[in-house]
Amino acid sequence: MNDEQVRNELNKAATNLGMELSQMEQKYAEIAEQNGIDDSLITMNLFRQWYSGVSKKTNSGEEPKINSGGKKPNERTFFGYIVASEEARDFEQYNRDQLTAAIIRDSNAAFNEGKYARVVETESGYEISQVMNNEVVTRPLQNTVLPESVMDVNGQLVVPVDDRKELPWKNDKGTFDNEAYGHPKDKHNWRRNIHLIGSVDGGEIQYWSLGAKNDAAQDWDVDMQRGVYIDCWARDGDLDGGKLFGPKLDTVVYNDELENPQPMSSNMQTLVAENMRGFVCPLVNLEGYHQSNKGRPARERMVITDGSVTNMYMNPNSNGNRTLYVSDVNADFDYDNPTSATPCWVPEHVELDFGIGSQILIIGRTNQSTNQETGELRQCSINVFGVIVLNRMGSPNTTQDSGETYTGWF
């Protein structure tokens, strides 16, 4: 933004708030200084956020405060690259499926454990029964509208409820008490994990995991491997653990679209190697890596490896994934098992703009299933959520995988 555009916006904000232009200019400069920003577009973006909050207070009759800070407590700004993005998952749908199965197996056991409330329709509305603190509580529904999460299981109306008395983290009151205990659960709980390398509020460059939920998780469409500013939040303890949360998609700004873009390294391979080295594993050691890490939390089971693309099927399989086969070019070729390339399952949101023979860096999570007929472990595979092209060859192969195994002699 040029100076005239900035001045016009500040003047409009001053007029709407009934203040002097000099006050808006002072606030704009204060936001830039507090956040260590020298780019007018980013500063104006933060100013607009401040203006929105002040405007709401003004319309409600409150006196606007010009000296309010540019950021709320725990609000952060990330600057760097997104190197991988996992798919959005509805964890509540998984819980609903598990609860449905538990009710079908033994409805009384699941009820007595406080996992759901029973709903009975009456002449005046609904009657709710549930177990709380080891006692059955029955009462009429205060309003006539059932929660959105209500389910019909074998002809019985049930409402999944939160059965956790304590949380693994402290609430706003500083205790571990779960204030939602016994209350209906949401119908959906969309989550997505995003993996980034960069700095927060001008700090050191490092690896970060960013958690998005609900609308932000479903609507996530920020470009990977492109310099970007993202507003999010994190407490000091979260920062120590490399965790960020709550990305604000309406504040996303790409570095290359700025009037004065910030200098940043474009060597993605080096950035990943330096900041995510704990996840790096050669392709030939993938199975051993999987076996030693399979019991750890998902965040610690990531793997980063590289290889040469030997085959690719761009037509999605039943899970919506496309398939890459990748081999280690430094390993000896196995003439007794020439199909030993590692299968990689790639979701739709990960771009594949290269062809067979390309050298790529893969970020994902290992997987190994069991052959139900023989009981033997199948070859280790990778669920991919990030691909960095090291040496691009050709174009994507669009040949459809027939799923058949050739058994002829030639």
C-alpha positions as CSV (number, residue, x, y, z in Angstrom):
1,M,0.0,0.0,0.0
2,N,1.2,3.5,-0.8
3,D,1.1,6.4,1.7
4,E,-2.0,7.9,0.1
5,Q,-3.9,4.7,0.4
6,V,-2.9,4.4,4.1
7,R,-3.9,7.9,4.8
8,N,-7.3,7.5,3.1
9,E,-8.1,4.4,5.2
10,L,-7.0,6.1,8.4
11,N,-9.0,9.2,7.6
12,K,-12.1,7.0,7.0
13,A,-11.6,5.2,10.3
14,A,-11.2,8.5,12.1
15,T,-14.4,9.8,10.6
16,N,-16.4,6.7,11.5
17,L,-15.1,6.8,15.1
18,G,-15.5,10.5,15.5
19,M,-11.8,11.0,16.2
20,E,-9.0,13.1,14.8
21,L,-6.8,11.8,11.9
22,S,-3.7,12.3,14.1
23,Q,-5.1,9.8,16.6
24,M,-5.4,7.2,13.9
25,E,-2.0,7.9,12.5
26,Q,-0.6,7.5,16.1
27,K,-2.4,4.2,16.5
28,Y,-1.2,2.9,13.1
29,A,2.4,3.8,14.0
30,E,2.0,2.2,17.5
31,I,0.8,-1.1,15.9
32,A,3.7,-1.2,13.5
33,E,6.2,-0.6,16.4
34,Q,4.7,-3.1,18.8
35,N,4.7,-5.8,16.2
36,G,8.1,-5.0,14.6
37,I,6.5,-4.6,11.2
38,D,7.8,-2.3,8.4
39,D,5.3,-3.3,5.7
40,S,2.3,-1.1,5.3
41,L,-0.1,-3.9,4.1
42,I,0.5,-6.1,7.2
43,T,0.3,-3.1,9.5
44,M,-2.9,-2.0,7.9
45,N,-4.3,-5.6,8.3
46,L,-3.6,-5.4,12.1
47,F,-5.1,-1.9,12.2
48,R,-8.3,-3.1,10.6
49,Q,-8.6,-5.8,13.2
50,W,-8.2,-3.2,15.9
51,Y,-10.7,-0.9,14.2
52,S,-13.3,-3.7,14.0
53,G,-13.1,-4.3,17.7
54,V,-13.2,-0.6,18.6
55,S,-16.1,-0.1,16.1
56,K,-18.2,-2.8,17.8
57,K,-17.7,-1.1,21.2
58,T,-18.6,2.3,19.8
59,N,-21.8,0.9,18.3
60,S,-22.7,-0.7,21.6
61,G,-22.3,2.7,23.4
62,E,-18.9,2.1,24.9
63,E,-16.2,4.7,24.8
64,P,-13.5,3.6,22.4
65,K,-10.0,3.5,23.8
66,I,-7.3,4.6,21.5
67,N,-4.5,3.2,23.6
68,S,-5.5,-0.5,23.3
69,G,-2.8,-2.8,22.1
70,G,-2.3,-4.0,18.6
71,K,-2.6,-7.6,19.7
72,K,-4.6,-9.4,22.4
73,P,-2.7,-11.6,24.9
74,N,-1.3,-14.8,23.3
75,E,-2.0,-13.6,19.7
76,R,1.0,-14.4,17.5
77,T,2.1,-13.8,13.9
78,F,3.9,-16.6,12.1
79,F,6.2,-15.9,9.1
80,G,7.7,-18.6,7.0
81,Y,6.7,-21.7,5.0
82,I,4.0,-24.3,5.2
83,V,5.9,-27.6,4.3
84,A,3.0,-30.1,4.8
85,S,-0.7,-30.2,5.6
86,E,-2.6,-33.2,6.8
87,E,-6.2,-33.8,5.8
88,A,-9.1,-32.4,7.8
89,R,-10.7,-35.1,10.0
90,D,-13.9,-35.0,11.9
91,F,-12.9,-36.6,15.2
92,E,-16.4,-36.3,16.5
93,Q,-17.7,-38.5,13.7
94,Y,-15.2,-41.2,14.8
95,N,-16.4,-40.9,18.4
96,R,-20.1,-41.1,17.2
97,D,-19.3,-44.3,15.3
98,Q,-17.6,-45.8,18.3
99,L,-20.5,-44.8,20.6
100,T,-23.0,-46.3,18.1
101,A,-21.1,-49.6,18.1
102,A,-20.9,-49.6,22.0
103,I,-24.6,-49.0,22.3
104,I,-25.4,-51.9,19.9
105,R,-23.1,-54.2,21.9
106,D,-24.5,-53.2,25.3
107,S,-26.6,-50.1,25.6
108,N,-26.8,-50.3,29.4
109,A,-23.1,-50.4,29.9
110,A,-22.5,-47.3,27.7
111,F,-25.3,-45.5,29.5
112,N,-24.1,-46.3,32.9
113,E,-20.6,-45.1,32.0
114,G,-22.2,-41.7,31.2
115,K,-21.4,-41.7,27.6
116,Y,-24.8,-40.7,26.3
117,A,-28.2,-39.5,27.4
118,R,-31.5,-41.3,26.5
119,V,-34.2,-39.2,24.9
120,V,-37.9,-40.1,25.3
121,E,-40.6,-38.1,23.4
122,T,-43.5,-37.0,25.6
123,E,-46.7,-35.1,25.0
124,S,-45.1,-31.8,26.0
125,G,-41.7,-32.4,24.4
126,Y,-38.8,-34.6,25.5
127,E,-37.6,-36.3,28.7
128,I,-33.8,-36.7,29.1
129,S,-32.1,-39.4,31.3
130,Q,-28.4,-39.6,31.9
131,V,-25.8,-40.8,34.4
132,M,-23.9,-38.0,36.2
133,N,-21.7,-38.5,39.2
134,N,-22.8,-42.2,39.3
135,E,-26.5,-41.2,39.6
136,V,-29.3,-41.4,37.0
137,V,-30.8,-37.9,36.4
138,T,-34.1,-37.6,34.6
139,R,-35.7,-34.3,33.7
140,P,-37.8,-32.7,30.9
141,L,-35.9,-30.9,28.2
142,Q,-36.0,-27.2,29.1
143,N,-36.6,-26.3,25.5
144,T,-38.3,-28.3,22.8
145,V,-35.3,-28.4,20.4
146,L,-33.0,-31.4,20.7
147,P,-29.2,-30.9,20.3
148,E,-27.9,-31.1,16.8
149,S,-25.8,-34.1,17.8
150,V,-28.8,-36.4,18.6
151,M,-28.6,-39.8,16.9
152,D,-31.0,-42.6,16.2
153,V,-29.5,-46.0,17.2
154,N,-31.7,-49.0,16.6
155,G,-34.8,-46.8,17.0
156,Q,-33.7,-45.1,20.2
157,L,-32.8,-41.4,20.3
158,V,-29.5,-40.8,22.1
159,V,-27.4,-37.7,22.7
160,P,-23.6,-38.2,23.0
161,V,-22.4,-36.3,26.1
162,D,-19.0,-35.3,27.5
163,D,-18.1,-37.9,30.2
164,R,-14.8,-36.3,31.2
165,K,-14.9,-34.9,34.7
166,E,-11.3,-33.5,34.4
167,L,-9.4,-32.1,31.5
168,P,-5.7,-32.7,30.8
169,W,-5.2,-28.9,30.8
170,K,-6.2,-26.1,33.1
171,N,-9.4,-24.2,32.4
172,D,-9.8,-20.4,32.6
173,K,-10.3,-20.7,36.4
174,G,-6.9,-22.4,36.8
175,T,-8.4,-25.9,37.6
176,F,-8.7,-29.1,35.7
177,D,-12.4,-29.3,36.1
178,N,-14.3,-30.0,32.9
179,E,-17.2,-27.5,32.9
180,A,-18.8,-29.3,29.9
181,Y,-19.1,-32.5,31.9
182,G,-22.5,-34.1,31.2
183,H,-23.3,-31.6,28.4
184,P,-24.1,-32.6,24.8
185,K,-21.1,-32.9,22.5
186,D,-20.9,-31.1,19.3
187,K,-22.0,-33.0,16.2
188,H,-18.7,-32.2,14.4
189,N,-15.2,-31.6,15.6
190,W,-13.1,-30.9,12.5
191,R,-9.3,-30.8,13.1
192,R,-6.3,-30.4,10.8
193,N,-2.6,-30.4,11.6
194,I,-0.3,-28.1,9.5
195,H,3.5,-28.3,9.6
196,L,5.5,-25.1,9.3
197,I,9.0,-23.8,9.3
198,G,9.6,-20.2,10.2
199,S,9.5,-17.7,13.0
200,V,6.9,-16.4,15.4
201,D,6.8,-12.7,16.2
202,G,10.3,-12.3,14.8
203,G,11.9,-15.0,16.8
204,E,14.2,-17.9,15.8
205,I,13.4,-20.0,12.7
206,Q,12.2,-23.5,13.8
207,Y,9.7,-26.2,13.1
208,W,6.1,-25.5,14.3
209,S,2.9,-27.6,14.3
210,L,-0.3,-25.5,13.7
211,G,-3.6,-26.9,14.9
212,A,-6.7,-25.7,13.0
213,K,-10.3,-26.7,14.0
214,N,-13.8,-26.6,12.5
215,D,-14.2,-23.9,9.8
216,A,-10.5,-23.1,9.7
217,A,-9.7,-26.8,9.3
218,Q,-12.3,-27.4,6.6
219,D,-11.6,-24.2,4.7
220,W,-7.8,-24.4,4.9
221,D,-6.3,-23.6,1.4
222,V,-3.1,-21.7,2.2
223,D,-0.4,-22.4,-0.4
224,M,2.5,-24.7,0.7
225,Q,6.1,-23.8,0.1
226,R,5.3,-20.1,-0.3
227,G,6.3,-17.4,2.1
228,V,3.3,-16.4,4.2
229,Y,2.2,-14.4,7.3
230,I,-0.5,-16.1,9.4
231,D,-2.1,-14.8,12.6
232,C,-2.7,-17.4,15.2
233,W,-2.4,-17.8,19.0
234,A,-0.3,-19.7,21.5
235,R,0.5,-19.4,25.2
236,D,4.1,-19.2,26.3
237,G,4.1,-22.9,27.2
238,D,2.8,-23.7,23.7
239,L,5.6,-21.8,22.1
240,D,8.1,-23.7,24.1
241,G,6.6,-26.9,22.7
242,G,6.6,-25.6,19.1
243,K,2.8,-25.5,19.0
244,L,0.5,-22.9,17.4
245,F,-3.3,-22.9,17.2
246,G,-6.3,-21.1,15.7
247,P,-5.1,-19.7,12.4
248,K,-7.1,-16.7,11.1
249,L,-7.6,-17.4,7.4
250,D,-8.8,-13.8,6.8
251,T,-5.4,-12.4,7.8
252,V,-3.2,-14.6,5.6
253,V,-0.7,-12.5,3.5
254,Y,1.8,-13.9,1.1
255,N,5.2,-12.5,1.2
256,D,5.6,-12.3,-2.6
257,E,2.5,-10.1,-2.8
258,L,3.9,-7.4,-0.6
259,E,5.2,-4.1,-1.9
260,N,8.4,-4.8,0.1
261,P,8.7,-8.6,0.6
262,Q,10.9,-9.8,3.4
263,P,14.1,-11.7,2.4
264,M,13.8,-15.5,3.1
265,S,15.6,-18.7,2.1
266,S,14.0,-20.6,-0.7
267,N,16.0,-23.8,-0.2
268,M,13.3,-26.0,1.2
269,Q,15.4,-29.1,1.4
270,T,17.9,-27.3,3.7
271,L,15.2,-25.7,5.8
272,V,13.5,-29.1,6.4
273,A,16.8,-30.9,7.1
274,E,18.0,-28.3,9.6
275,N,14.7,-27.8,11.4
276,M,13.0,-31.3,11.2
277,R,16.1,-33.5,11.4
278,G,14.6,-35.7,14.1
279,F,12.1,-37.1,11.6
280,V,14.6,-37.8,8.8
281,C,15.0,-41.5,7.8
282,P,16.5,-43.1,4.7
283,L,14.0,-45.0,2.6
284,V,15.8,-48.3,3.1
285,N,15.4,-48.0,6.9
286,L,11.7,-47.2,6.7
287,E,10.4,-50.4,8.3
288,G,12.8,-50.3,11.2
289,Y,11.8,-46.6,11.8
290,H,8.2,-47.5,11.7
291,Q,8.6,-50.4,14.2
292,S,10.5,-48.2,16.7
293,N,8.0,-45.3,16.5
294,K,4.6,-46.9,16.0
295,G,3.7,-46.7,19.7
296,R,4.4,-42.9,19.9
297,P,1.8,-40.1,19.6
298,A,1.0,-39.1,16.0
299,R,3.0,-35.9,16.2
300,E,6.2,-37.9,16.9
301,R,5.6,-40.6,14.2
302,M,6.2,-38.3,11.3
303,V,8.8,-39.3,8.8
304,I,10.8,-37.3,6.2
305,T,12.6,-39.3,3.5
306,D,13.6,-38.9,-0.1
307,G,13.6,-41.1,-3.2
308,S,13.1,-41.4,-6.9
309,V,9.6,-41.8,-8.4
310,T,9.4,-45.1,-10.2
311,N,5.7,-45.1,-10.9
312,M,2.6,-43.0,-10.2
313,Y,-1.2,-43.5,-10.5
314,M,-3.1,-40.2,-10.6
315,N,-6.6,-41.7,-10.6
316,P,-7.8,-41.6,-6.9
317,N,-8.3,-44.9,-5.2
318,S,-11.3,-45.7,-2.9
319,N,-9.9,-43.4,-0.2
320,G,-9.4,-40.6,-2.6
321,N,-5.6,-40.9,-2.6
322,R,-3.3,-41.0,-5.6
323,T,-0.4,-43.4,-5.5
324,L,3.3,-42.9,-5.9
325,Y,6.0,-45.6,-5.8
326,V,9.3,-44.3,-4.6
327,S,12.7,-46.1,-4.5
328,D,16.0,-45.2,-2.9
329,V,18.4,-44.4,-5.8
330,N,21.4,-45.2,-3.6
331,A,20.2,-48.7,-2.7
332,D,21.1,-51.8,-4.5
333,F,18.4,-52.9,-7.0
334,D,16.6,-56.1,-5.8
335,Y,16.3,-58.3,-8.8
336,D,14.5,-61.0,-6.8
337,N,11.8,-58.4,-5.8
338,P,11.8,-55.7,-8.5
339,T,8.5,-54.2,-7.2
340,S,9.9,-53.3,-3.8
341,A,9.4,-49.6,-4.3
342,T,7.6,-47.9,-1.3
343,P,4.0,-47.0,-1.9
344,C,3.0,-43.5,-0.9
345,W,-0.7,-42.5,-0.6
346,V,-1.1,-38.8,-1.5
347,P,-4.4,-36.9,-0.7
348,E,-6.0,-34.5,-3.2
349,H,-4.8,-31.3,-1.5
350,V,-1.1,-32.2,-2.1
351,E,-0.1,-31.0,-5.5
352,L,1.7,-33.5,-7.8
353,D,3.3,-31.5,-10.7
354,F,6.1,-33.9,-11.6
355,G,6.6,-37.1,-13.4
356,I,8.3,-40.5,-13.2
357,G,12.1,-40.2,-12.5
358,S,11.7,-37.1,-10.4
359,Q,13.6,-36.9,-7.1
360,I,11.3,-35.8,-4.2
361,L,11.3,-35.2,-0.5
362,I,8.3,-36.7,1.3
363,I,6.8,-35.6,4.6
364,G,4.2,-38.0,6.0
365,R,3.5,-40.8,8.5
366,T,4.5,-44.4,8.1
367,N,1.9,-47.2,8.0
368,Q,2.1,-51.0,7.9
369,S,-0.9,-53.3,7.7
370,T,-1.2,-57.1,8.1
371,N,-2.2,-59.6,5.4
372,Q,-5.3,-61.1,6.9
373,E,-4.8,-64.4,5.1
374,T,-1.2,-65.0,6.0
375,G,-0.8,-62.9,9.1
376,E,2.4,-61.4,7.7
377,L,3.2,-57.7,7.7
378,R,2.8,-56.0,4.4
379,Q,5.4,-53.6,3.0
380,C,5.7,-50.4,4.9
381,S,4.0,-47.4,3.2
382,I,3.7,-43.7,3.7
383,N,0.6,-41.5,4.2
384,V,1.8,-38.3,2.6
385,F,0.9,-34.8,3.6
386,G,3.8,-32.9,2.0
387,V,6.0,-33.3,-1.1
388,I,9.0,-31.1,-2.0
389,V,10.4,-31.6,-5.5
390,L,14.2,-31.8,-5.6
391,N,14.6,-32.6,-9.2
392,R,11.6,-32.4,-11.5
393,M,11.3,-34.8,-14.5
394,G,8.4,-34.8,-16.9
395,S,4.7,-34.5,-16.1
396,P,2.4,-36.5,-13.9
397,N,1.4,-40.0,-15.3
398,T,-2.3,-40.3,-15.6
399,T,-2.4,-44.0,-16.2
400,Q,-5.1,-45.7,-14.3
401,D,-4.1,-48.5,-11.9
402,S,-6.2,-51.6,-12.8
403,G,-5.5,-53.2,-9.4
404,E,-4.6,-56.4,-11.2
405,T,-1.4,-58.3,-10.7
406,Y,0.3,-59.6,-13.9
407,T,1.2,-63.3,-13.7
408,G,2.3,-64.0,-17.3
409,W,5.8,-65.1,-18.3
410,F,6.9,-61.9,-20.2
